[in-house]
Every structure is written in C-alpha cells, then in structure tokens.
Amino acid sequence: MNANQEQDLGIRVVGLTSGSAAILAISVLWAYWPTAPHPYEETNRITSHLGASGAAAPIGDKESKTDPGDLLVADLEAIGKWTRLDLADIEEAGFDWADVIIPGRWRYGPGRNERHQGFSTYAAAQKRHFDEKRKVIVIRPVGVWPAWLRQQVPVITRYLMLYFRRPVRWEDAQDLPATHRVNGDGTRIHLQYPTSPILDRLVKTLPDDAIAHLGLTAEDLYPSKDWGFVFGMADLDKGVGVVSLARLFPHFWGFVNTPMARRLALVRGLKVITHETGHMLGINHCRAFSCVMSGCTGLAEHDSNPMHLCPLCMAKLAWRLNLKVQRRYRDLAQFFMRQELSDQARWNHNQAVRLADASKRP
C-alpha cells in the first residue's frame, strides 16, 4: 500500500487529513483481524456475521444447485418486475456487478463456500415461514446506552421505516451477558460480550408481531473465542439479530468527533443495521452484485459496499414486503438529504426518476 493509499484510507476512516491520522488508521485495521485463524466449519445455528472477521461460518443454501454468483431466469424475471430493469440496463442504472474474486475479500475467503440464493429459493423459504401477523421491526437496546447513541434513536427509527416500509417499535432494554472478556483495541481497555447469549435472549422475548427483532448495543461484541470482534450477527432461521455500533463511532478510537466523522459513522452504522435486518428477513449474502447484503472481511471492504440493495435483493424485499419501490426511493432520497448525505440522496433520487420514467413507457 503506497503513501497516497494510506492517506486516503486515513481520511475515510477518521475524517482527518494528517499523516499521523492515516498511520493510526492503518494500525486500527490490522487490529480488526481475529486473534486466531478460524476453521470455516458449519455450525448448528444458521447465522450470518458481518464484521472485520467476516462470516464466522458459511451460510448453507441446501436448495440451491447453481454455481455461486449465477443469475437464474427467475432472478431476471423478478428483477424486471420489481425494478423495471433488463439485464443490459443494470449497470447504466447505477448497479455494479460483484468484483472479480480477489484474495483478502469476502467472496474469496469466508464467503467462498456460500451459494447463490436465487429468487425462487428465497420465495419458497419465505412462504414456509410466512406469518401475516408479523409486520413490525422491533428494536431492543442491549446494555446501558450512552448519550451519543441515544441521540441516534430518531434517525435510526426513521431510516428503518423508510428503508423497509414497516413500522418500528422500541422495546425495553435487555441486560448484557454476564460472560465477557477483556479487549485492548481502541484507546482504552474495554469489555467485549459474546453474541450467542444476546441472540438467545432475543429469541425468548420475540414479540408476536415482530418481523425482525434487533438488539442494538454500544458495547463491543465477539461471536466466539477465536474471533477478534463482530459488527453484527443475525439468525436467519429465527428472525433475530444484534448489532454493535461501538467501533463505528470516532470516540472508540480517540478521534476527533467532527461532523464529517459523525456522518461517516452514521453511514457505517446504518449499513450494518440494514445488512442484519435483511438477513432477519431471509436474504442471504449477495454474491452477484455489489450490494449492502454483500459480506465483508474488514472495515475497508465494508466501506466499499454500497448502502443500497442490488436489483435482485431489492426484488426479494419488494416481493416479501409488497413494496412500492418508486416511492421508497423517493422517500429515502429526502431522508438522506436531511442527513447531509448527498451521494446517497442523489443515488436514490435517480432511481425514483428512472422508475417514474419507466412507468410512463408502454
């Protein structure tokens, strides 16, 4: 990595331009890797982990017989129905295909054994688990929330309502697990908490009307003793998930809490929340496109993944929740503009305009 790349990485991570900031950012990324190599064996729980350590185990799609990354005829039909896109129009509309498999990236490492989840496979699984009473995204704080996280409640609520077009309800907090370990990342020694007890508790307290039950915490998390940390983890089978925002905000690393750094942290946090909520709605990691449902092996790859759903994952969500896609894009564009996230606002506005134009064509 050359000096220009290091400086660019430092700017993207902390919102600062000094050389010392860039060097510190590099050391932070190295600290993200697990404490020991992890054998990618199957686990009993069908889970998806999003974090710098990547997926703790591959998601097994036993119904899919296709090669990873392949699009099926049913996929293209669903994309055409819900996003008004033909195969030849996908790139021009602003959607990117998945990168060529590169060593060090998720598709080459932790995600190498995951299979493509076609639209038909997704629809069949959702029909088996469909419950018309479950319509609400329920968020439950985990542990004590600091002031900086409490300030994000209105933003997170509004975002989820617009992104998934479902009501959002906050429930009473649940305690952190009694089990913990000590970690030295960041600017201070802090405690890390295991994800499994949190998920088990979320399953036990799952409301009858919850389509997704998300635990949200300001504390650092880890999925197993061999792993350094995880941003989020979701159980695709039971509709529960947990997200840690600890490492995404500048104070964790002792960085200056500038407006630019806060906006970057907000984007990162909303991406993780979106990713895990997508899993709770049954969407596996995306292999065909660059997508918010793509896996990642580090913060840099997480930043490179977009905030939007690809055409296929959008089709899955639109079918599952019966969305008015054009209106959704329009409302998200307005939301992002209010948050001073102009790139996100522009992208969603362009999609809304494209769909409006497509609806006028015979």
Secondary structure, 3 states (H helix, E strand, C coil): CCHHHHHHHHHHHHCCCCHHHHHHHHHHHHHCCCCCCCCCCCCCCCEEEECCCCCCCCCCCCCCCCCCCCCCHHHHHHHHHHHCCCHHHCCCCCCCECCCCCCCCCCCCCCCCCCCCCHHHHHHHHHHHCCCCCCEEEEEEECCCCHHHHCCHHHHHHHHHHHHCCCEEECCCECCCCCCEEECCCCCCEEEEEHHHHHHHHHHCCCCCEEEEEEEECCEEECCCCCCCECEEEECCCCEEEEECHHHCHHHHCCCCCHHHHHHHHHHHHHHHHHHHHHHCCCCCCCCECCCCCCCCCHHHHHHCCCCCCHHHHHHHHHHHCCCHHHHHHHHHHHHHHCCCHHHHHHHHHHHHHHHHHHHCC
